[in-house]
Amino acid sequence: MGGEDVSTKRVYAIRALLSTLEELSRMGRRRLPSQRELAEGLGVSRNILREALSALEALGVLEVKPREGIFLRETELDDLQRNLRLMSVWPGDITVHLMEMRMIVEVPASRLAARRRDERDLDKIRTCIAHLEYVHREGIVGAEWDSLFHTVVVEAAHNPVISRIYEGLSSLMNQYMISMRSKLLSLKEENWAERLLEQHRAIARAIEERDEELAERTAREHLEGATLKLVELQEEEQVRLMARLGLKG
């Protein structure tokens, strides 16, 4: 059995085990079945299962009690959910896919907003910028106003189909916005808080001045720049996580 095959089976076992743990947590059960039962249920060897159990114990999801068994940590349910999502869709992939979709929708919408915006739209955009001036260094509140700013810009395009598509995108995007923005703001030496604020200002100015090309360009540069940095950061996280799990990249 090659190293790559072992690694693939280990990843599968971890994902399958996390799904099993999620089901146990919903049932209010903490104690895991025996290793024999788990291995048979998951369709993996005992060796692969033990490696998966060890990895999840290292991540703090499981607790091994001698002569009692293996238990799901009661205080780690949120971490369990995060790790389950992490194993289901690798973060680098979801970031790229999400940001690509944002560029497909938001970049042309910004151009249309510069063409079609009215005073009510401008009032909303100015309100978002005014709030971002105060909270642009904050994670959660900043992310909320960041998301609202982009929503208002899309609405200013006055295309109900685009708005409807963006509503669906926003429900997914909001799950990651706080995390993505917090990662960028953590890079204090790169001054991302001010960079993001100025990029939002630039988009707003272009829309207010009805400069369609500038609105489109600044929106694209804003999203592309954030995407490149986020992918870089999440690839680094991926390497660290896989190292903790004993996997190769």
C-alpha positions as CSV (number, residue, x, y, z in Angstrom):
1,M,0.0,0.0,0.0
2,G,1.5,3.3,-1.1
3,G,1.8,6.3,1.2
4,E,-0.7,8.3,-0.9
5,D,-3.2,5.5,-0.6
6,V,-2.8,5.4,3.2
7,S,-3.2,9.2,3.4
8,T,-6.3,9.0,1.3
9,K,-7.8,6.3,3.4
10,R,-6.9,8.3,6.6
11,V,-8.7,11.4,5.3
12,Y,-11.7,9.3,4.4
13,A,-11.8,7.7,7.9
14,I,-11.5,11.1,9.6
15,R,-14.4,12.5,7.5
16,A,-16.6,9.5,8.1
17,L,-15.8,9.4,11.8
18,L,-16.7,13.1,12.1
19,S,-20.0,12.4,10.4
20,T,-20.6,9.6,12.9
21,L,-19.7,11.9,15.8
22,E,-22.1,14.5,14.6
23,E,-24.9,12.0,14.6
24,L,-24.0,10.8,18.1
25,S,-24.0,14.4,19.4
26,R,-27.5,15.0,17.9
27,M,-28.6,11.8,19.8
28,G,-27.1,13.1,23.0
29,R,-24.6,10.3,23.1
30,R,-21.0,10.8,24.2
31,R,-19.5,7.4,24.3
32,L,-18.3,6.0,21.0
33,P,-18.9,2.4,20.0
34,S,-16.0,-0.1,20.2
35,Q,-13.2,0.2,17.7
36,R,-14.3,-3.0,16.1
37,E,-17.8,-1.7,15.6
38,L,-16.5,1.6,14.3
39,A,-14.1,0.0,11.9
40,E,-16.8,-2.3,10.5
41,G,-19.3,0.5,10.3
42,L,-17.0,2.8,8.5
43,G,-15.5,0.1,6.3
44,V,-11.9,0.8,7.3
45,S,-9.1,-1.2,8.9
46,R,-8.5,-1.0,12.6
47,N,-5.1,0.6,12.0
48,I,-6.6,3.4,9.8
49,L,-9.3,3.9,12.4
50,R,-6.8,4.2,15.3
51,E,-4.9,6.9,13.3
52,A,-8.2,8.8,12.7
53,L,-9.1,8.6,16.4
54,S,-5.7,9.8,17.4
55,A,-5.9,12.7,15.0
56,L,-9.3,13.8,16.4
57,E,-8.0,13.3,19.9
58,A,-5.1,15.7,19.1
59,L,-7.6,18.2,17.7
60,G,-9.5,18.1,21.0
61,V,-12.7,16.5,19.6
62,L,-12.3,13.2,21.5
63,E,-11.2,12.2,24.9
64,V,-9.8,8.7,25.7
65,K,-10.6,7.4,29.2
66,P,-8.6,4.3,30.2
67,R,-10.8,1.3,30.8
68,E,-13.9,3.4,30.0
69,G,-13.7,4.1,26.3
70,I,-13.5,7.0,23.9
71,F,-15.8,10.0,24.4
72,L,-16.9,13.0,22.5
73,R,-15.9,16.1,24.4
74,E,-18.9,18.0,25.6
75,T,-17.2,21.4,25.2
76,E,-16.0,20.7,21.7
77,L,-19.2,20.5,19.8
78,D,-18.6,23.8,18.0
79,D,-15.1,22.6,17.1
80,L,-16.6,19.4,15.8
81,Q,-18.9,21.3,13.5
82,R,-16.0,23.4,12.2
83,N,-13.8,20.4,11.6
84,L,-16.6,18.6,9.9
85,R,-17.1,21.4,7.5
86,L,-13.4,21.7,7.1
87,M,-13.0,18.1,6.1
88,S,-16.1,18.2,3.8
89,V,-14.9,21.2,1.8
90,W,-11.3,22.2,2.1
91,P,-11.2,25.9,3.0
92,G,-9.0,27.0,0.1
93,D,-11.5,25.5,-2.3
94,I,-14.6,27.1,-0.8
95,T,-12.8,30.5,-0.6
96,V,-11.9,30.4,-4.3
97,H,-15.3,29.2,-5.4
98,L,-17.1,31.7,-3.2
99,M,-15.0,34.7,-4.3
100,E,-15.2,33.6,-8.0
101,M,-19.0,33.7,-7.7
102,R,-18.8,37.1,-6.0
103,M,-16.7,38.4,-8.9
104,I,-19.2,37.0,-11.4
105,V,-22.0,38.9,-9.7
106,E,-20.6,41.9,-8.0
107,V,-18.2,43.2,-10.6
108,P,-20.8,43.8,-13.4
109,A,-23.3,44.8,-10.7
110,S,-21.0,47.6,-9.7
111,R,-20.8,48.8,-13.2
112,L,-24.6,48.8,-13.5
113,A,-24.8,50.6,-10.1
114,A,-22.7,53.4,-11.5
115,R,-25.1,53.7,-14.4
116,R,-28.4,53.3,-12.6
117,R,-28.0,54.4,-9.0
118,D,-30.4,57.0,-7.6
119,E,-30.2,59.3,-4.6
120,R,-31.7,56.7,-2.3
121,D,-29.0,54.2,-3.3
122,L,-26.3,56.8,-2.7
123,D,-27.7,57.5,0.8
124,K,-27.5,53.8,1.6
125,I,-24.0,53.5,0.3
126,R,-22.9,56.6,2.2
127,T,-24.4,55.2,5.4
128,C,-22.4,52.0,5.0
129,I,-19.2,53.9,4.4
130,A,-19.9,56.1,7.4
131,H,-20.3,53.1,9.7
132,L,-17.3,51.3,8.2
133,E,-15.2,54.4,9.1
134,Y,-15.9,53.6,12.7
135,V,-15.8,49.8,12.7
136,H,-13.4,48.9,9.9
137,R,-10.9,47.4,12.3
138,E,-13.5,45.1,14.0
139,G,-14.2,41.6,12.9
140,I,-17.9,40.8,13.5
141,V,-19.4,44.3,13.3
142,G,-17.1,45.3,10.5
143,A,-18.0,42.1,8.6
144,E,-21.7,42.9,8.9
145,W,-21.3,46.4,7.5
146,D,-18.9,45.1,4.8
147,S,-21.5,42.6,3.7
148,L,-24.2,45.2,3.8
149,F,-22.2,47.6,1.7
150,H,-21.8,45.0,-1.1
151,T,-25.5,44.1,-0.9
152,V,-26.5,47.8,-1.3
153,V,-24.2,48.1,-4.3
154,V,-25.8,45.1,-5.9
155,E,-29.2,46.5,-5.2
156,A,-28.2,49.8,-6.8
157,A,-27.8,47.9,-10.1
158,H,-31.6,47.7,-10.1
159,N,-31.7,44.3,-11.7
160,P,-34.1,42.0,-9.7
161,V,-32.5,38.8,-11.1
162,I,-29.0,39.8,-10.0
163,S,-30.4,40.8,-6.6
164,R,-32.2,37.4,-6.2
165,I,-29.0,35.5,-7.1
166,Y,-27.0,37.6,-4.7
167,E,-29.5,36.9,-1.9
168,G,-28.7,33.2,-2.3
169,L,-25.0,33.9,-2.4
170,S,-25.2,36.1,0.7
171,S,-26.7,33.3,2.8
172,L,-23.5,31.3,2.1
173,M,-21.2,34.2,2.1
174,N,-22.2,35.4,5.5
175,Q,-21.0,32.1,7.0
176,Y,-17.5,32.9,5.9
177,M,-17.4,36.7,5.9
178,I,-16.5,37.1,9.6
179,S,-13.8,34.5,9.3
180,M,-12.4,35.8,6.1
181,R,-12.4,39.5,7.3
182,S,-10.9,38.5,10.6
183,K,-8.0,36.7,8.9
184,L,-7.2,39.8,6.8
185,L,-7.4,42.1,9.8
186,S,-5.0,39.9,11.8
187,L,-2.3,40.9,9.3
188,K,-1.7,44.2,11.1
189,E,1.7,44.8,9.4
190,E,-0.1,44.7,6.0
191,N,-2.7,47.3,7.1
192,W,-5.6,45.4,5.7
193,A,-8.2,47.3,7.7
194,E,-7.3,50.6,6.0
195,R,-6.8,49.0,2.7
196,L,-10.3,47.4,2.7
197,L,-11.9,50.7,3.9
198,E,-10.2,52.7,1.1
199,Q,-11.2,50.1,-1.5
200,H,-14.8,50.4,-0.3
201,R,-14.5,54.2,-0.6
202,A,-13.2,54.0,-4.1
203,I,-16.1,51.8,-5.2
204,A,-18.5,54.2,-3.6
205,R,-16.9,57.2,-5.3
206,A,-16.9,55.6,-8.7
207,I,-20.6,54.8,-8.3
208,E,-21.5,58.3,-7.1
209,E,-19.5,59.8,-10.0
210,R,-21.3,57.5,-12.5
211,D,-17.9,56.2,-13.7
212,E,-18.9,52.7,-14.9
213,E,-15.4,51.6,-15.9
214,L,-13.8,52.7,-12.7
215,A,-16.6,51.1,-10.6
216,E,-16.1,47.8,-12.4
217,R,-12.3,48.0,-12.1
218,T,-12.2,48.9,-8.4
219,A,-14.7,46.2,-7.5
220,R,-12.7,43.6,-9.4
221,E,-9.4,44.7,-7.8
222,H,-11.0,44.7,-4.4
223,L,-12.2,41.1,-4.7
224,E,-9.2,39.8,-6.5
225,G,-6.8,41.2,-3.9
226,A,-8.7,39.8,-1.0
227,T,-9.0,36.4,-2.7
228,L,-5.3,36.1,-3.4
229,K,-4.4,36.9,0.3
230,L,-7.2,34.6,1.7
231,V,-6.1,31.7,-0.4
232,E,-2.5,32.2,0.7
233,L,-3.6,32.3,4.4
234,Q,-5.9,29.3,4.1
235,E,-3.2,27.2,2.3
236,E,-0.9,27.9,5.2
237,E,-3.7,26.8,7.6
238,Q,-4.3,23.7,5.5
239,V,-0.6,22.7,5.8
240,R,-0.7,23.2,9.6
241,L,-3.8,21.2,10.0
242,M,-2.7,18.3,7.8
243,A,0.6,18.3,9.8
244,R,-1.4,17.9,13.0
245,L,-3.3,15.1,11.4
246,G,-0.2,13.4,10.2
247,L,-1.1,13.8,6.6
248,K,1.0,14.9,3.6
249,G,-0.1,17.8,1.4
